[in-house]
């Protein structure tokens, strides 16, 4: 899935969903558009995985099975 993003040089483009976390960590993007239409500003808005406490349980993201 391609996600609309704004890169650090303010160019608009698209990134693969699996690349998004790495782009955020590298400060390569400044914002992206969620599937619900919400615009997320990196550094201002909450982004998954950037919470205040560390989750010690098993990884559950991306492991959903649909029957």
N, C-alpha and C positions, 0 to 999 in steps of 0.2 A: 504494500500500500504506500502510495506517495503522499507525503504531508507537506502542505504549503509552509514555507519558512522564509524568514528574512535573515540573510547572512550578515556577518559582522561588518562587511563593506557596504551594507544596506541594499544589496541586490536581492530581488525577490526570486524565489525558485522553489524547487521541490526536493525532498529528501526521503529516502526509504525509511520506513518505521523502525527497522532494526538498526539504522545508523543514527537515530535521533539522540540517544543517550551519549554516544561518543562525541557527536557534534556539540552537545551542551557542555560536556566536560572539557573540550578543547576551546571553548568560547568561540566556536566557528559560526554560531547563529545567535541572534539577539531575540528572536521570537518565533513562535510557530502557532498554527491554527489547530485546535482540537477538533475531533470529529463532531462534537456538538455545536461547533461554530465559535467557541470561546477562543479569543486570542490570548496567548500566554507570553508575557514578557519575562525573559530569563533574568534572574536576579531580583525581580519584584514580585512575581506571582509564584505560588507553590507549584513545584514540579515533583512528580513521583520519585521517590528515592532520595529526596533532599529534606526529609523530616528531621525533627529534633532528636529523636531517640533511635537507637539501633534495634532493629527487629532481629530477634535471636531464633525465630522459628524457621521452618523450611521455606524455600523459595516457591511462591505460588503463582507469580505472574507468568502468563503465557502457557500455563499448564492446564487450561480448561478444556474439557472434552465435551462435545455436544453430541447427543444421541438422536 
